[in-house]
Amino acid sequence: MPPTQHHTDYAHPVLRAPSPASSVGTAYGADQTAYSDSENQMGQAAFEKKWEERLELGRARKEEDIANQGPLLYPPPKSDAEEQGEFIYH
């Protein structure tokens, strides 16, 4: 190679995992849905209500309950002069 030409080494190609098998020949295990949750036993609305209650989605979180509490320290009551805006500085 002449000295004026530059030879750049390329990085080795990234070896990737083979593509997954097509879904045509894929076999899946048996359905693990409980019989009580099957569509034959309960409708979609009843299923959603059951899981909303089980996951407590309608209930406030602990952080939300704490944020909704009143203050622990209240400011001292204002005197009559403070309420009327008459401040006396000494």
C-alpha distance (Angstrom), angle and dihedral (degrees) to the residues before:
residue distance angle dihedral
M1 . . .
P2 3.85 . .
P3 3.84 115.6 .
T4 3.83 92.8 -116.8
Q5 3.76 94.2 62.0
H6 3.76 118.1 83.5
H7 3.74 120.7 -141.4
T8 3.79 114.2 -153.0
D9 3.76 118.7 -163.0
Y10 3.75 111.6 -137.8
A11 3.75 120.6 -139.0
H12 3.76 116.0 -104.1
P13 3.81 112.6 -95.6
V14 3.76 117.1 -96.7
L15 3.77 110.3 -106.3
R16 3.75 109.1 -136.9
A17 3.76 130.6 -167.1
P18 3.77 114.1 -98.1
S19 3.77 117.3 -92.8
P20 3.80 115.4 -90.7
A21 3.76 118.7 -95.7
S22 3.77 116.0 -91.1
S23 3.77 117.7 -96.0
V24 3.81 90.9 -118.0
G25 3.79 94.5 79.2
T26 3.81 97.9 29.7
A27 3.80 116.1 117.1
Y28 3.81 119.6 -157.6
G29 3.78 127.9 -157.7
A30 3.76 125.1 -110.3
D31 3.80 119.2 -67.3
Q32 3.82 109.9 -92.2
T33 3.80 97.1 -160.4
A34 3.79 112.2 131.1
Y35 3.79 113.1 -111.4
S36 3.82 90.6 -122.7
D37 3.83 89.3 59.2
S38 3.79 95.1 47.7
E39 3.78 120.6 116.0
N40 3.82 89.2 -115.2
Q41 3.81 91.3 63.0
M42 3.84 104.3 37.4
G43 3.78 138.1 14.8
Q44 3.79 127.0 -118.8
A45 3.83 94.5 -99.1
A46 3.82 92.5 51.2
F47 3.81 90.8 46.7
E48 3.83 91.9 51.2
K49 3.83 91.9 47.0
K50 3.81 91.2 49.9
W51 3.80 92.8 53.3
E52 3.81 94.8 41.9
E53 3.81 88.4 56.4
R54 3.81 93.1 43.5
L55 3.82 92.2 50.0
E56 3.84 91.0 41.3
L57 3.80 92.1 -129.7
G58 3.81 92.7 157.0
R59 3.81 93.7 52.1
A60 3.80 123.5 90.2
R61 3.80 116.1 -111.6
K62 3.80 121.5 -117.2
E63 3.82 90.9 -104.3
E64 3.82 90.8 53.2
D65 3.82 91.9 50.4
I66 3.81 90.7 51.5
A67 3.82 91.5 47.9
N68 3.81 91.1 52.6
Q69 3.82 94.1 55.1
G70 3.77 120.6 103.9
P71 3.80 121.8 -105.9
L72 3.79 117.5 -76.5
L73 3.79 93.7 -140.5
Y74 3.77 121.7 42.9
P75 3.81 122.5 -157.7
P76 3.82 115.3 -104.0
P77 3.79 115.0 -94.8
K78 3.79 114.7 -90.6
S79 3.77 121.4 -115.2
D80 3.81 121.5 -125.0
A81 3.81 91.3 -101.1
E82 3.79 92.2 52.8
E83 3.79 92.6 49.3
Q84 3.81 90.8 52.5
G85 3.78 92.3 46.1
E86 3.81 95.1 -113.6
F87 3.75 105.7 138.7
I88 3.78 118.6 -175.7
Y89 3.79 114.5 -158.2
H90 3.78 120.3 -164.1
